[in-house]
Amino acid sequence: MQYFNRAYRRSGTLWEGLYRSCLTQAEGHMLASPRYVESNPVRAAMVMQPADYR
């Protein structure tokens, strides 16, 4: 990791700033979020149905 940080003039871990979270307040949004995540492989044409993606 030190090599990567020096080579690309970075500091910290490779995962730093990659993930974040936020509060979901509306019930409709709480239900839509998992649907969005589950349908990503379908939109990317990786599978035909969400259940086909392992």
All heavy atoms as atom14 arrays in JSON, in Angstrom:
{
  "sequence": "MQYFNRAYRRSGTLWEGLYRSCLTQAEGHMLASPRYVESNPVRAAMVMQPADYR",
  "atom14_mask": [
    [1, 1, 1, 1, 1, 1, 1, 1, 0, 0, 0, 0, 0, 0],
    [1, 1, 1, 1, 1, 1, 1, 1, 1, 0, 0, 0, 0, 0],
    [1, 1, 1, 1, 1, 1, 1, 1, 1, 1, 1, 1, 0, 0],
    [1, 1, 1, 1, 1, 1, 1, 1, 1, 1, 1, 0, 0, 0],
    [1, 1, 1, 1, 1, 1, 1, 1, 0, 0, 0, 0, 0, 0],
    [1, 1, 1, 1, 1, 1, 1, 1, 1, 1, 1, 0, 0, 0],
    [1, 1, 1, 1, 1, 0, 0, 0, 0, 0, 0, 0, 0, 0],
    [1, 1, 1, 1, 1, 1, 1, 1, 1, 1, 1, 1, 0, 0],
    [1, 1, 1, 1, 1, 1, 1, 1, 1, 1, 1, 0, 0, 0],
    [1, 1, 1, 1, 1, 1, 1, 1, 1, 1, 1, 0, 0, 0],
    [1, 1, 1, 1, 1, 1, 0, 0, 0, 0, 0, 0, 0, 0],
    [1, 1, 1, 1, 0, 0, 0, 0, 0, 0, 0, 0, 0, 0],
    [1, 1, 1, 1, 1, 1, 1, 0, 0, 0, 0, 0, 0, 0],
    [1, 1, 1, 1, 1, 1, 1, 1, 0, 0, 0, 0, 0, 0],
    [1, 1, 1, 1, 1, 1, 1, 1, 1, 1, 1, 1, 1, 1],
    [1, 1, 1, 1, 1, 1, 1, 1, 1, 0, 0, 0, 0, 0],
    [1, 1, 1, 1, 0, 0, 0, 0, 0, 0, 0, 0, 0, 0],
    [1, 1, 1, 1, 1, 1, 1, 1, 0, 0, 0, 0, 0, 0],
    [1, 1, 1, 1, 1, 1, 1, 1, 1, 1, 1, 1, 0, 0],
    [1, 1, 1, 1, 1, 1, 1, 1, 1, 1, 1, 0, 0, 0],
    [1, 1, 1, 1, 1, 1, 0, 0, 0, 0, 0, 0, 0, 0],
    [1, 1, 1, 1, 1, 1, 0, 0, 0, 0, 0, 0, 0, 0],
    [1, 1, 1, 1, 1, 1, 1, 1, 0, 0, 0, 0, 0, 0],
    [1, 1, 1, 1, 1, 1, 1, 0, 0, 0, 0, 0, 0, 0],
    [1, 1, 1, 1, 1, 1, 1, 1, 1, 0, 0, 0, 0, 0],
    [1, 1, 1, 1, 1, 0, 0, 0, 0, 0, 0, 0, 0, 0],
    [1, 1, 1, 1, 1, 1, 1, 1, 1, 0, 0, 0, 0, 0],
    [1, 1, 1, 1, 0, 0, 0, 0, 0, 0, 0, 0, 0, 0],
    [1, 1, 1, 1, 1, 1, 1, 1, 1, 1, 0, 0, 0, 0],
    [1, 1, 1, 1, 1, 1, 1, 1, 0, 0, 0, 0, 0, 0],
    [1, 1, 1, 1, 1, 1, 1, 1, 0, 0, 0, 0, 0, 0],
    [1, 1, 1, 1, 1, 0, 0, 0, 0, 0, 0, 0, 0, 0],
    [1, 1, 1, 1, 1, 1, 0, 0, 0, 0, 0, 0, 0, 0],
    [1, 1, 1, 1, 1, 1, 1, 0, 0, 0, 0, 0, 0, 0],
    [1, 1, 1, 1, 1, 1, 1, 1, 1, 1, 1, 0, 0, 0],
    [1, 1, 1, 1, 1, 1, 1, 1, 1, 1, 1, 1, 0, 0],
    [1, 1, 1, 1, 1, 1, 1, 0, 0, 0, 0, 0, 0, 0],
    [1, 1, 1, 1, 1, 1, 1, 1, 1, 0, 0, 0, 0, 0],
    [1, 1, 1, 1, 1, 1, 0, 0, 0, 0, 0, 0, 0, 0],
    [1, 1, 1, 1, 1, 1, 1, 1, 0, 0, 0, 0, 0, 0],
    [1, 1, 1, 1, 1, 1, 1, 0, 0, 0, 0, 0, 0, 0],
    [1, 1, 1, 1, 1, 1, 1, 0, 0, 0, 0, 0, 0, 0],
    [1, 1, 1, 1, 1, 1, 1, 1, 1, 1, 1, 0, 0, 0],
    [1, 1, 1, 1, 1, 0, 0, 0, 0, 0, 0, 0, 0, 0],
    [1, 1, 1, 1, 1, 0, 0, 0, 0, 0, 0, 0, 0, 0],
    [1, 1, 1, 1, 1, 1, 1, 1, 0, 0, 0, 0, 0, 0],
    [1, 1, 1, 1, 1, 1, 1, 0, 0, 0, 0, 0, 0, 0],
    [1, 1, 1, 1, 1, 1, 1, 1, 0, 0, 0, 0, 0, 0],
    [1, 1, 1, 1, 1, 1, 1, 1, 1, 0, 0, 0, 0, 0],
    [1, 1, 1, 1, 1, 1, 1, 0, 0, 0, 0, 0, 0, 0],
    [1, 1, 1, 1, 1, 0, 0, 0, 0, 0, 0, 0, 0, 0],
    [1, 1, 1, 1, 1, 1, 1, 1, 0, 0, 0, 0, 0, 0],
    [1, 1, 1, 1, 1, 1, 1, 1, 1, 1, 1, 1, 0, 0],
    [1, 1, 1, 1, 1, 1, 1, 1, 1, 1, 1, 0, 0, 0]
  ],
  "atom14_positions": [
    [[0.83, -1.18, 0.0], [0.0, 0.0, 0.0], [0.88, 1.25, 0.0], [0.51, 2.23, -0.6], [-0.93, -0.02, 1.2], [-1.69, 1.25, 1.34], [-3.44, 1.14, 1.49], [-3.64, 0.15, 2.91], [0.0, 0.0, 0.0], [0.0, 0.0, 0.0], [0.0, 0.0, 0.0], [0.0, 0.0, 0.0], [0.0, 0.0, 0.0], [0.0, 0.0, 0.0]],
    [[2.0, 1.2, 0.66], [2.87, 2.38, 0.7], [3.34, 2.72, -0.71], [3.42, 3.89, -1.08], [4.06, 2.14, 1.62], [3.7, 2.11, 3.08], [4.9, 1.81, 3.96], [5.99, 1.55, 3.45], [4.7, 1.85, 5.25], [0.0, 0.0, 0.0], [0.0, 0.0, 0.0], [0.0, 0.0, 0.0], [0.0, 0.0, 0.0], [0.0, 0.0, 0.0]],
    [[3.65, 1.68, -1.5], [4.09, 1.92, -2.88], [2.99, 2.64, -3.66], [3.24, 3.62, -4.36], [4.43, 0.6, -3.57], [4.55, 0.75, -5.06], [5.69, 1.31, -5.63], [3.51, 0.38, -5.9], [5.79, 1.48, -7.0], [3.6, 0.56, -7.26], [4.75, 1.11, -7.81], [4.84, 1.29, -9.17], [0.0, 0.0, 0.0], [0.0, 0.0, 0.0]],
    [[1.76, 2.14, -3.55], [0.64, 2.74, -4.28], [0.45, 4.2, -3.87], [0.27, 5.07, -4.71], [-0.64, 1.93, -4.03], [-1.81, 2.39, -4.85], [-2.02, 1.88, -6.1], [-2.69, 3.33, -4.35], [-3.1, 2.29, -6.87], [-3.77, 3.76, -5.1], [-3.96, 3.24, -6.38], [0.0, 0.0, 0.0], [0.0, 0.0, 0.0], [0.0, 0.0, 0.0]],
    [[0.47, 4.44, -2.57], [0.28, 5.8, -2.07], [1.38, 6.73, -2.57], [1.1, 7.87, -2.97], [0.22, 5.82, -0.55], [-1.12, 5.34, -0.03], [-2.08, 5.29, -0.77], [-1.17, 5.0, 1.23], [0.0, 0.0, 0.0], [0.0, 0.0, 0.0], [0.0, 0.0, 0.0], [0.0, 0.0, 0.0], [0.0, 0.0, 0.0], [0.0, 0.0, 0.0]],
    [[2.6, 6.26, -2.56], [3.7, 7.11, -3.07], [3.58, 7.33, -4.58], [3.76, 8.44, -5.07], [5.04, 6.45, -2.76], [5.47, 6.65, -1.34], [6.93, 6.24, -1.15], [7.1, 5.83, 0.22], [7.49, 4.63, 0.62], [7.78, 3.71, -0.27], [7.6, 4.34, 1.89], [0.0, 0.0, 0.0], [0.0, 0.0, 0.0], [0.0, 0.0, 0.0]],
    [[3.27, 6.26, -5.31], [3.19, 6.35, -6.76], [2.08, 7.28, -7.23], [2.22, 7.99, -8.23], [2.98, 4.95, -7.36], [0.0, 0.0, 0.0], [0.0, 0.0, 0.0], [0.0, 0.0, 0.0], [0.0, 0.0, 0.0], [0.0, 0.0, 0.0], [0.0, 0.0, 0.0], [0.0, 0.0, 0.0], [0.0, 0.0, 0.0], [0.0, 0.0, 0.0]],
    [[0.96, 7.3, -6.5], [-0.18, 8.1, -6.91], [-0.44, 9.3, -6.0], [-1.5, 9.9, -6.06], [-1.43, 7.21, -7.0], [-1.31, 6.2, -8.1], [-0.87, 4.9, -7.84], [-1.56, 6.54, -9.42], [-0.73, 3.97, -8.85], [-1.42, 5.62, -10.44], [-1.01, 4.34, -10.15], [-0.87, 3.43, -11.15], [0.0, 0.0, 0.0], [0.0, 0.0, 0.0]],
    [[0.56, 9.6, -5.18], [0.5, 10.76, -4.26], [-0.79, 10.77, -3.46], [-1.54, 11.74, -3.45], [0.66, 12.06, -5.03], [2.01, 12.18, -5.67], [2.18, 13.47, -6.36], [3.53, 13.54, -6.9], [4.02, 14.58, -7.49], [3.3, 15.66, -7.62], [5.24, 14.56, -7.95], [0.0, 0.0, 0.0], [0.0, 0.0, 0.0], [0.0, 0.0, 0.0]],
    [[-1.04, 9.63, -2.81], [-2.21, 9.47, -1.97], [-1.78, 9.25, -0.54], [-0.62, 9.04, -0.26], [-3.03, 8.24, -2.4], [-3.68, 8.37, -3.75], [-4.44, 7.09, -4.07], [-5.09, 6.5, -2.92], [-6.38, 6.59, -2.65], [-7.16, 7.23, -3.45], [-6.88, 6.01, -1.57], [0.0, 0.0, 0.0], [0.0, 0.0, 0.0], [0.0, 0.0, 0.0]],
    [[-2.74, 9.25, 0.35], [-2.49, 8.87, 1.74], [-3.7, 8.11, 2.25], [-4.79, 8.21, 1.7], [-2.26, 10.11, 2.61], [-3.42, 10.89, 2.66], [0.0, 0.0, 0.0], [0.0, 0.0, 0.0], [0.0, 0.0, 0.0], [0.0, 0.0, 0.0], [0.0, 0.0, 0.0], [0.0, 0.0, 0.0], [0.0, 0.0, 0.0], [0.0, 0.0, 0.0]],
    [[-3.51, 7.32, 3.27], [-4.61, 6.56, 3.85], [-4.8, 5.22, 3.16], [-3.96, 4.76, 2.39], [0.0, 0.0, 0.0], [0.0, 0.0, 0.0], [0.0, 0.0, 0.0], [0.0, 0.0, 0.0], [0.0, 0.0, 0.0], [0.0, 0.0, 0.0], [0.0, 0.0, 0.0], [0.0, 0.0, 0.0], [0.0, 0.0, 0.0], [0.0, 0.0, 0.0]],
    [[-5.93, 4.6, 3.45], [-6.22, 3.28, 2.89], [-6.81, 3.41, 1.48], [-7.29, 4.47, 1.08], [-7.22, 2.52, 3.77], [-8.46, 3.22, 3.74], [-6.73, 2.42, 5.21], [0.0, 0.0, 0.0], [0.0, 0.0, 0.0], [0.0, 0.0, 0.0], [0.0, 0.0, 0.0], [0.0, 0.0, 0.0], [0.0, 0.0, 0.0], [0.0, 0.0, 0.0]],
    [[-6.8, 2.31, 0.76], [-7.35, 2.31, -0.6], [-8.86, 2.47, -0.59], [-9.46, 2.94, -1.55], [-6.99, 1.01, -1.33], [-5.51, 0.81, -1.61], [-5.28, -0.56, -2.24], [-4.97, 1.9, -2.49], [0.0, 0.0, 0.0], [0.0, 0.0, 0.0], [0.0, 0.0, 0.0], [0.0, 0.0, 0.0], [0.0, 0.0, 0.0], [0.0, 0.0, 0.0]],
    [[-9.5, 2.06, 0.52], [-10.95, 2.11, 0.6], [-11.46, 3.44, 1.13], [-12.66, 3.67, 1.17], [-11.47, 0.99, 1.51], [-10.88, -0.33, 1.16], [-10.04, -1.05, 1.92], [-11.08, -1.07, -0.05], [-9.69, -2.21, 1.26], [-10.31, -2.24, 0.06], [-11.82, -0.86, -1.2], [-10.28, -3.2, -0.95], [-11.78, -1.8, -2.19], [-11.02, -2.96, -2.07]],
    [[-10.58, 4.32, 1.53], [-10.99, 5.58, 2.14], [-11.83, 6.41, 1.18], [-11.43, 6.66, 0.05], [-9.73, 6.37, 2.53], [-9.97, 7.49, 3.49], [-8.65, 8.06, 3.97], [-7.87, 7.32, 4.6], [-8.4, 9.24, 3.67], [0.0, 0.0, 0.0], [0.0, 0.0, 0.0], [0.0, 0.0, 0.0], [0.0, 0.0, 0.0], [0.0, 0.0, 0.0]],
    [[-12.99, 6.81, 1.61], [-13.86, 7.63, 0.79], [-14.65, 6.87, -0.26], [-15.42, 7.45, -1.01], [0.0, 0.0, 0.0], [0.0, 0.0, 0.0], [0.0, 0.0, 0.0], [0.0, 0.0, 0.0], [0.0, 0.0, 0.0], [0.0, 0.0, 0.0], [0.0, 0.0, 0.0], [0.0, 0.0, 0.0], [0.0, 0.0, 0.0], [0.0, 0.0, 0.0]],
    [[-14.5, 5.53, -0.3], [-15.18, 4.75, -1.32], [-16.64, 4.48, -0.95], [-17.51, 4.49, -1.8], [-14.44, 3.42, -1.51], [-14.89, 2.54, -2.66], [-14.71, 3.26, -3.99], [-14.1, 1.26, -2.68], [0.0, 0.0, 0.0], [0.0, 0.0, 0.0], [0.0, 0.0, 0.0], [0.0, 0.0, 0.0], [0.0, 0.0, 0.0], [0.0, 0.0, 0.0]],
    [[-16.89, 4.26, 0.32], [-18.24, 3.94, 0.78], [-18.79, 5.08, 1.62], [-18.06, 5.75, 2.32], [-18.22, 2.66, 1.62], [-17.72, 1.47, 0.86], [-16.43, 0.99, 1.06], [-18.52, 0.85, -0.07], [-15.96, -0.1, 0.35], [-18.06, -0.23, -0.79], [-16.78, -0.71, -0.57], [-16.32, -1.78, -1.26], [0.0, 0.0, 0.0], [0.0, 0.0, 0.0]],
    [[-20.07, 5.25, 1.56], [-20.71, 6.24, 2.41], [-22.14, 5.77, 2.67], [-22.66, 4.9, 1.98], [-20.72, 7.63, 1.79], [-21.63, 7.78, 0.59], [-21.53, 9.17, -0.01], [-22.58, 9.34, -0.98], [-23.66, 10.05, -0.81], [-23.82, 10.72, 0.3], [-24.58, 10.13, -1.73], [0.0, 0.0, 0.0], [0.0, 0.0, 0.0], [0.0, 0.0, 0.0]],
    [[-22.75, 6.35, 3.65], [-24.13, 5.99, 3.97], [-24.92, 7.26, 4.25], [-24.36, 8.3, 4.54], [-24.18, 5.06, 5.18], [-23.69, 5.73, 6.31], [0.0, 0.0, 0.0], [0.0, 0.0, 0.0], [0.0, 0.0, 0.0], [0.0, 0.0, 0.0], [0.0, 0.0, 0.0], [0.0, 0.0, 0.0], [0.0, 0.0, 0.0], [0.0, 0.0, 0.0]],
    [[-26.22, 7.14, 4.13], [-27.09, 8.27, 4.44], [-28.41, 7.72, 4.99], [-28.78, 6.58, 4.73], [-27.32, 9.14, 3.21], [-28.07, 8.28, 1.84], [0.0, 0.0, 0.0], [0.0, 0.0, 0.0], [0.0, 0.0, 0.0], [0.0, 0.0, 0.0], [0.0, 0.0, 0.0], [0.0, 0.0, 0.0], [0.0, 0.0, 0.0], [0.0, 0.0, 0.0]],
    [[-29.1, 8.53, 5.74], [-30.37, 8.12, 6.31], [-31.47, 8.15, 5.26], [-31.49, 9.02, 4.4], [-30.75, 9.06, 7.46], [-29.84, 9.01, 8.68], [-30.27, 10.08, 9.68], [-29.89, 7.64, 9.32], [0.0, 0.0, 0.0], [0.0, 0.0, 0.0], [0.0, 0.0, 0.0], [0.0, 0.0, 0.0], [0.0, 0.0, 0.0], [0.0, 0.0, 0.0]],
    [[-32.35, 7.19, 5.33], [-33.52, 7.15, 4.46], [-34.73, 7.45, 5.32], [-35.01, 6.75, 6.28], [-33.67, 5.76, 3.83], [-32.49, 5.45, 3.11], [-34.84, 5.72, 2.89], [0.0, 0.0, 0.0], [0.0, 0.0, 0.0], [0.0, 0.0, 0.0], [0.0, 0.0, 0.0], [0.0, 0.0, 0.0], [0.0, 0.0, 0.0], [0.0, 0.0, 0.0]],
    [[-35.45, 8.51, 4.98], [-36.56, 8.93, 5.82], [-37.92, 8.55, 5.25], [-38.82, 8.17, 5.99], [-36.49, 10.43, 6.06], [-35.27, 10.8, 6.86], [-35.2, 12.28, 7.16], [-36.14, 13.01, 6.89], [-34.11, 12.73, 7.71], [0.0, 0.0, 0.0], [0.0, 0.0, 0.0], [0.0, 0.0, 0.0], [0.0, 0.0, 0.0], [0.0, 0.0, 0.0]],
    [[-38.09, 8.62, 3.98], [-39.4, 8.33, 3.39], [-39.55, 6.82, 3.19], [-38.65, 6.14, 2.72], [-39.54, 9.03, 2.05], [0.0, 0.0, 0.0], [0.0, 0.0, 0.0], [0.0, 0.0, 0.0], [0.0, 0.0, 0.0], [0.0, 0.0, 0.0], [0.0, 0.0, 0.0], [0.0, 0.0, 0.0], [0.0, 0.0, 0.0], [0.0, 0.0, 0.0]],
    [[-40.72, 6.29, 3.55], [-40.95, 4.85, 3.43], [-40.86, 4.39, 1.97], [-40.33, 3.32, 1.68], [-42.31, 4.49, 3.99], [-42.56, 3.0, 4.02], [-43.86, 2.65, 4.67], [-44.32, 3.39, 5.56], [-44.43, 1.62, 4.3], [0.0, 0.0, 0.0], [0.0, 0.0, 0.0], [0.0, 0.0, 0.0], [0.0, 0.0, 0.0], [0.0, 0.0, 0.0]],
    [[-41.34, 5.19, 1.06], [-41.26, 4.84, -0.35], [-39.83, 4.7, -0.83], [-39.52, 3.83, -1.64], [0.0, 0.0, 0.0], [0.0, 0.0, 0.0], [0.0, 0.0, 0.0], [0.0, 0.0, 0.0], [0.0, 0.0, 0.0], [0.0, 0.0, 0.0], [0.0, 0.0, 0.0], [0.0, 0.0, 0.0], [0.0, 0.0, 0.0], [0.0, 0.0, 0.0]],
    [[-38.96, 5.54, -0.31], [-37.55, 5.45, -0.7], [-36.9, 4.21, -0.11], [-36.04, 3.6, -0.72], [-36.81, 6.71, -0.25], [-35.44, 6.82, -0.84], [-34.32, 6.45, -0.15], [-35.02, 7.23, -2.05], [-33.26, 6.62, -0.9], [-33.66, 7.09, -2.07], [0.0, 0.0, 0.0], [0.0, 0.0, 0.0], [0.0, 0.0, 0.0], [0.0, 0.0, 0.0]],
    [[-37.33, 3.83, 1.1], [-36.78, 2.63, 1.73], [-37.12, 1.38, 0.91], [-36.35, 0.43, 0.86], [-37.31, 2.48, 3.15], [-36.68, 3.42, 4.12], [-37.28, 3.34, 5.83], [-37.89, 1.73, 6.04], [0.0, 0.0, 0.0], [0.0, 0.0, 0.0], [0.0, 0.0, 0.0], [0.0, 0.0, 0.0], [0.0, 0.0, 0.0], [0.0, 0.0, 0.0]],
    [[-38.25, 1.37, 0.28], [-38.63, 0.24, -0.55], [-38.01, 0.3, -1.94], [-37.71, -0.72, -2.55], [-40.16, 0.18, -0.67], [-40.91, -0.04, 0.64], [-42.41, 0.07, 0.41], [-40.55, -1.38, 1.25], [0.0, 0.0, 0.0], [0.0, 0.0, 0.0], [0.0, 0.0, 0.0], [0.0, 0.0, 0.0], [0.0, 0.0, 0.0], [0.0, 0.0, 0.0]],
    [[-37.79, 1.49, -2.44], [-37.23, 1.65, -3.78], [-35.73, 1.36, -3.82], [-35.21, 0.88, -4.83], [-37.5, 3.06, -4.31], [0.0, 0.0, 0.0], [0.0, 0.0, 0.0], [0.0, 0.0, 0.0], [0.0, 0.0, 0.0], [0.0, 0.0, 0.0], [0.0, 0.0, 0.0], [0.0, 0.0, 0.0], [0.0, 0.0, 0.0], [0.0, 0.0, 0.0]],
    [[-35.03, 1.64, -2.73], [-33.57, 1.45, -2.71], [-33.14, 0.01, -2.98], [-32.3, -0.22, -3.85], [-32.99, 1.93, -1.38], [-33.18, 3.31, -1.24], [0.0, 0.0, 0.0], [0.0, 0.0, 0.0], [0.0, 0.0, 0.0], [0.0, 0.0, 0.0], [0.0, 0.0, 0.0], [0.0, 0.0, 0.0], [0.0, 0.0, 0.0], [0.0, 0.0, 0.0]],
    [[-33.69, -0.98, -2.28], [-33.29, -2.36, -2.58], [-33.67, -2.79, -4.0], [-32.94, -3.54, -4.64], [-34.04, -3.21, -1.55], [-34.46, -2.27, -0.49], [-34.56, -0.92, -1.12], [0.0, 0.0, 0.0], [0.0, 0.0, 0.0], [0.0, 0.0, 0.0], [0.0, 0.0, 0.0], [0.0, 0.0, 0.0], [0.0, 0.0, 0.0], [0.0, 0.0, 0.0]],
    [[-34.81, -2.31, -4.48], [-35.2, -2.64, -5.87], [-34.18, -2.11, -6.86], [-33.83, -2.78, -7.83], [-36.58, -2.08, -6.19], [-37.69, -3.01, -5.78], [-39.01, -2.44, -6.19], [-39.37, -1.59, -5.03], [-40.35, -0.74, -4.99], [-41.13, -0.58, -6.01], [-40.6, -0.05, -3.91], [0.0, 0.0, 0.0], [0.0, 0.0, 0.0], [0.0, 0.0, 0.0]],
    [[-33.69, -0.9, -6.62], [-32.68, -0.31, -7.49], [-31.41, -1.15, -7.49], [-30.86, -1.48, -8.54], [-32.38, 1.12, -7.03], [-31.21, 1.75, -7.73], [-31.35, 2.28, -9.0], [-29.96, 1.8, -7.12], [-30.28, 2.85, -9.66], [-28.88, 2.35, -7.77], [-29.04, 2.89, -9.03], [-27.96, 3.43, -9.68], [0.0, 0.0, 0.0], [0.0, 0.0, 0.0]],
    [[-30.95, -1.53, -6.3], [-29.73, -2.31, -6.18], [-29.89, -3.68, -6.85], [-29.01, -4.14, -7.59], [-29.32, -2.47, -4.7], [-28.2, -3.46, -4.53], [-28.93, -1.12, -4.12], [0.0, 0.0, 0.0], [0.0, 0.0, 0.0], [0.0, 0.0, 0.0], [0.0, 0.0, 0.0], [0.0, 0.0, 0.0], [0.0, 0.0, 0.0], [0.0, 0.0, 0.0]],
    [[-31.02, -4.32, -6.6], [-31.25, -5.66, -7.15], [-31.4, -5.64, -8.67], [-31.12, -6.63, -9.33], [-32.5, -6.28, -6.52], [-32.35, -6.6, -5.07], [-31.36, -7.73, -4.81], [-31.28, -8.65, -5.63], [-30.68, -7.67, -3.78], [0.0, 0.0, 0.0], [0.0, 0.0, 0.0], [0.0, 0.0, 0.0], [0.0, 0.0, 0.0], [0.0, 0.0, 0.0]],
    [[-31.84, -4.53, -9.24], [-32.05, -4.49, -10.69], [-30.81, -4.02, -11.46], [-30.82, -4.04, -12.69], [-33.24, -3.6, -11.04], [-32.99, -2.27, -10.64], [0.0, 0.0, 0.0], [0.0, 0.0, 0.0], [0.0, 0.0, 0.0], [0.0, 0.0, 0.0], [0.0, 0.0, 0.0], [0.0, 0.0, 0.0], [0.0, 0.0, 0.0], [0.0, 0.0, 0.0]],
    [[-29.74, -3.63, -10.79], [-28.52, -3.2, -11.48], [-27.97, -4.25, -12.44], [-27.63, -3.9, -13.58], [-27.45, -2.77, -10.49], [-27.65, -1.35, -10.01], [-28.3, -0.55, -10.66], [-27.08, -1.04, -8.86], [0.0, 0.0, 0.0], [0.0, 0.0, 0.0], [0.0, 0.0, 0.0], [0.0, 0.0, 0.0], [0.0, 0.0, 0.0], [0.0, 0.0, 0.0]],
    [[-27.85, -5.53, -12.05], [-27.33, -6.52, -13.01], [-28.22, -6.68, -14.25], [-27.73, -6.96, -15.34], [-27.29, -7.82, -12.21], [-27.27, -7.4, -10.78], [-28.02, -6.1, -10.73], [0.0, 0.0, 0.0], [0.0, 0.0, 0.0], [0.0, 0.0, 0.0], [0.0, 0.0, 0.0], [0.0, 0.0, 0.0], [0.0, 0.0, 0.0], [0.0, 0.0, 0.0]],
    [[-29.52, -6.47, -14.09], [-30.44, -6.56, -15.24], [-30.19, -5.38, -16.18], [-30.08, -5.55, -17.39], [-31.91, -6.59, -14.76], [-32.86, -6.6, -15.95], [-32.16, -7.8, -13.87], [0.0, 0.0, 0.0], [0.0, 0.0, 0.0], [0.0, 0.0, 0.0], [0.0, 0.0, 0.0], [0.0, 0.0, 0.0], [0.0, 0.0, 0.0], [0.0, 0.0, 0.0]],
    [[-30.09, -4.17, -15.62], [-29.83, -2.99, -16.46], [-28.48, -3.06, -17.15], [-28.3, -2.54, -18.25], [-29.91, -1.72, -15.61], [-31.32, -1.27, -15.36], [-31.35, 0.17, -14.86], [-30.57, 0.34, -13.65], [-31.01, 0.17, -12.41], [-32.26, -0.19, -12.23], [-30.24, 0.35, -11.38], [0.0, 0.0, 0.0], [0.0, 0.0, 0.0], [0.0, 0.0, 0.0]],
    [[-27.52, -3.74, -16.52], [-26.19, -3.88, -17.12], [-26.15, -5.04, -18.12], [-25.09, -5.34, -18.66], [-25.15, -4.11, -16.03], [0.0, 0.0, 0.0], [0.0, 0.0, 0.0], [0.0, 0.0, 0.0], [0.0, 0.0, 0.0], [0.0, 0.0, 0.0], [0.0, 0.0, 0.0], [0.0, 0.0, 0.0], [0.0, 0.0, 0.0], [0.0, 0.0, 0.0]],
    [[-27.28, -5.69, -18.36], [-27.4, -6.82, -19.3], [-26.49, -7.98, -18.9], [-26.0, -8.71, -19.75], [-27.12, -6.37, -20.72], [0.0, 0.0, 0.0], [0.0, 0.0, 0.0], [0.0, 0.0, 0.0], [0.0, 0.0, 0.0], [0.0, 0.0, 0.0], [0.0, 0.0, 0.0], [0.0, 0.0, 0.0], [0.0, 0.0, 0.0], [0.0, 0.0, 0.0]],
    [[-26.29, -8.15, -17.59], [-25.5, -9.28, -17.1], [-26.36, -10.52, -16.91], [-25.87, -11.64, -17.03], [-24.83, -8.91, -15.77], [-23.84, -7.77, -15.89], [-23.32, -7.12, -14.3], [-22.52, -8.51, -13.56], [0.0, 0.0, 0.0], [0.0, 0.0, 0.0], [0.0, 0.0, 0.0], [0.0, 0.0, 0.0], [0.0, 0.0, 0.0], [0.0, 0.0, 0.0]],
    [[-27.65, -10.3, -16.6], [-28.61, -11.38, -16.41], [-29.97, -10.93, -16.95], [-30.18, -9.74, -17.18], [-28.75, -11.77, -14.91], [-27.46, -12.37, -14.38], [-29.17, -10.58, -14.08], [0.0, 0.0, 0.0], [0.0, 0.0, 0.0], [0.0, 0.0, 0.0], [0.0, 0.0, 0.0], [0.0, 0.0, 0.0], [0.0, 0.0, 0.0], [0.0, 0.0, 0.0]],
    [[-30.86, -11.89, -17.11], [-32.21, -11.56, -17.58], [-33.13, -11.16, -16.43], [-33.98, -10.29, -16.58], [-32.81, -12.74, -18.33], [-32.07, -13.08, -19.62], [-32.14, -11.76, -20.84], [-33.84, -11.79, -21.27], [0.0, 0.0, 0.0], [0.0, 0.0, 0.0], [0.0, 0.0, 0.0], [0.0, 0.0, 0.0], [0.0, 0.0, 0.0], [0.0, 0.0, 0.0]],
    [[-32.99, -11.82, -15.27], [-33.83, -11.58, -14.1], [-32.93, -11.31, -12.9], [-31.85, -11.9, -12.81], [-34.7, -12.8, -13.81], [-35.66, -13.16, -14.9], [-36.77, -12.11, -15.02], [-37.22, -11.56, -14.04], [-37.19, -11.85, -16.26], [0.0, 0.0, 0.0], [0.0, 0.0, 0.0], [0.0, 0.0, 0.0], [0.0, 0.0, 0.0], [0.0, 0.0, 0.0]],
    [[-33.34, -10.48, -11.95], [-32.52, -10.24, -10.77], [-32.16, -11.53, -10.02], [-31.06, -11.65, -9.5], [-33.4, -9.33, -9.9], [-34.29, -8.65, -10.86], [-34.55, -9.64, -11.95], [0.0, 0.0, 0.0], [0.0, 0.0, 0.0], [0.0, 0.0, 0.0], [0.0, 0.0, 0.0], [0.0, 0.0, 0.0], [0.0, 0.0, 0.0], [0.0, 0.0, 0.0]],
    [[-33.04, -12.49, -9.98], [-32.78, -13.74, -9.27], [-31.68, -14.56, -9.93], [-31.09, -15.45, -9.29], [-34.05, -14.56, -9.17], [0.0, 0.0, 0.0], [0.0, 0.0, 0.0], [0.0, 0.0, 0.0], [0.0, 0.0, 0.0], [0.0, 0.0, 0.0], [0.0, 0.0, 0.0], [0.0, 0.0, 0.0], [0.0, 0.0, 0.0], [0.0, 0.0, 0.0]],
    [[-31.37, -14.29, -11.2], [-30.32, -15.02, -11.91], [-28.93, -14.59, -11.48], [-27.96, -15.3, -11.75], [-30.46, -14.82, -13.42], [-31.75, -15.39, -13.96], [-32.33, -16.27, -13.3], [-32.19, -14.94, -15.04], [0.0, 0.0, 0.0], [0.0, 0.0, 0.0], [0.0, 0.0, 0.0], [0.0, 0.0, 0.0], [0.0, 0.0, 0.0], [0.0, 0.0, 0.0]],
    [[-28.81, -13.45, -10.85], [-27.5, -12.95, -10.41], [-27.2, -13.53, -9.03], [-27.95, -13.33, -8.1], [-27.51, -11.42, -10.36], [-26.17, -10.81, -10.07], [-25.2, -10.79, -11.06], [-25.88, -10.25, -8.84], [-23.97, -10.22, -10.82], [-24.65, -9.68, -8.59], [-23.69, -9.67, -9.58], [-22.47, -9.11, -9.33], [0.0, 0.0, 0.0], [0.0, 0.0, 0.0]],
    [[-26.1, -14.24, -8.91], [-25.84, -14.89, -7.61], [-25.28, -13.96, -6.6], [-24.82, -13.05, -6.46], [-24.95, -16.1, -7.72], [-23.62, -15.85, -8.37], [-22.84, -17.14, -8.44], [-21.52, -16.83, -8.95], [-20.4, -16.98, -8.28], [-20.42, -17.48, -7.09], [-19.27, -16.65, -8.8], [0.0, 0.0, 0.0], [0.0, 0.0, 0.0], [0.0, 0.0, 0.0]]
  ]
}
